[in-house]
Amino acid sequence: MDVGFHQIFSSYGWDGITDAEVYDQEVRFARLADELGFSCLWPTEHHFHDYSFCPDNTQYLAYMAGVTERIDLGTAAVILPWNDPLRVAEKISMLDQLTGGRVRFGMGRGLSRFEFEAFRGVEMGESRERFDEASLMVTTALETGFIEGDGPFYPQVRKEIRPRPTRSFVGRTYAVANSPDSIEACAACGANIIMFAESNWEKRLPALERYRERFEHHQGRPAPMPLTADFAYCHEDADTAVEVAQEALANYLSSLLEHYELTGSHLDGLKGYTGYGKQAEYLREHGFEKFIDGFLAANSYGTPGQMIDRFRARREIIGPFELATCFRFGGLDPEAVEASIRLFAAEVLPELASWD
């Protein structure tokens, strides 16, 4: 089983922390993940807010490539509506060349009005069409070495990508997909699906089954296993693990709701976001406490044995999966984060890695 290391670059929940301190911690933990045997770094792309701020995850990964030995380098994700597809293809091809094929390319389309409003000429209601158009352009370019497009958003004369891609990205391409439209786009471009731990995995299974069906339809082969991205806290004492993790997860969820304005009404009827609009309506009706129950159930925390049991239960529901665990979130003390990472790597990671 592939076990990666998810990074969100957050300052929400830490009193008085500077942005520089956030990055110092994230770099230190990423180097530790390489040392301890995690398979891949998965930094986000986000802008402007305490919730998460990594404006260029390819630049971050280029730095990490030089200070790590073996760990893969994945984008979780490049938000395509905020980036020109030509430049995305060039950056990913160049990074893969410089790192000897250590890159995994993940894509997303964005959800935050707060972020969209800063990108001139990019309307949030266009994100669905922009993602669909750009994702096919970029994935085709990474396979063929040439990029072109005749769509309404990214008209592009045929150009060769230099440095040329020299390795296939089949099996190394990922896309965040929650809505039915996103699942279709993910399958159409041949990407592995990224699913964030937002609610009970039983509720996520129909979407995953839909992805598998559409992937085989488009690609003519079985779908790859999903990548599940969640939040982890590991401690020898079960009571301590629950107390610390649930407080940090509640902090993180508060920052998520604030950043995405998920209790607001701006998503109602917004093109490409009807599913999120329904989620926002549910939150307004039932409140934060109801939502956090599903969130806590979906993520992984506890003693090493309890965490292994949680992952095994997830596997029984959705089948084999890849994993990207985030350890630094919600105001957790840096020393507690490091202890959690080390304990997880010593006692949980070997068990998960043994799963076929």
Stockholm file with secondary structure:
# STOCKHOLM 1.0

chainA/1-356         MDVGFHQIFSSYGWDGITDAEVYDQEVRFARLADELGFSCLWPTEHHFHDYSFCPDNTQYLAYMAGVTERIDLGTAAVILPWNDPLRVAEKISMLDQLTGGRVRFGMGRGLSRFEFEAFRGVEMGESRERFDEASLMVTTALETGFIEGDGPFYPQVRKEIRPRPTRSFVGRTYAVANSPDSIEACAACGANIIMFAESNWEKRLPALERYRERFEHHQGRPAPMPLTADFAYCHEDADTAVEVAQEALANYLSSLLEHYELTGSHLDGLKGYTGYGKQAEYLREHGFEKFIDGFLAANSYGTPGQMIDRFRARREIIGPFELATCFRFGGLDPEAVEASIRLFAAEVLPELASWD
#=GR chainA/1-356 SS CCEEEEECCCCTTCTTCCHHHHHHHHHHHHHHHHHHTCCEEEECCEEEETTEEESCHHHHHHHHHHHCSSCEEECSCEEGGGSCHHHHHHHHHHHHHHTTSCEEEEEECCCCHHHHTTSTTCCGGGHHHHHHHHHHHHHHHHHHSEEEECSSSCCEEEEECSSCCCSCCTTSEEEECCSHHHHHHHHHTTCEEEEECCSCHHHHHHHHHHHHHHHHHHHSSCCCCCEEEEEEEECSSHHHHHHHHHHHHHHHHHHHHHHHTTTSSTTTTCTTCHHHHHHHHHHHHHCHHHHHHHHHHHSEEESHHHHHHHHHHHHHHHCSCEEEEECSCTTCCHHHHHHHHHHIIIIIHHHHHTCC
#=GC SS_cons         CCEEEEECCCCTTCTTCCHHHHHHHHHHHHHHHHHHTCCEEEECCEEEETTEEESCHHHHHHHHHHHCSSCEEECSCEEGGGSCHHHHHHHHHHHHHHTTSCEEEEEECCCCHHHHTTSTTCCGGGHHHHHHHHHHHHHHHHHHSEEEECSSSCCEEEEECSSCCCSCCTTSEEEECCSHHHHHHHHHTTCEEEEECCSCHHHHHHHHHHHHHHHHHHHSSCCCCCEEEEEEEECSSHHHHHHHHHHHHHHHHHHHHHHHTTTSSTTTTCTTCHHHHHHHHHHHHHCHHHHHHHHHHHSEEESHHHHHHHHHHHHHHHCSCEEEEECSCTTCCHHHHHHHHHHIIIIIHHHHHTCC
//
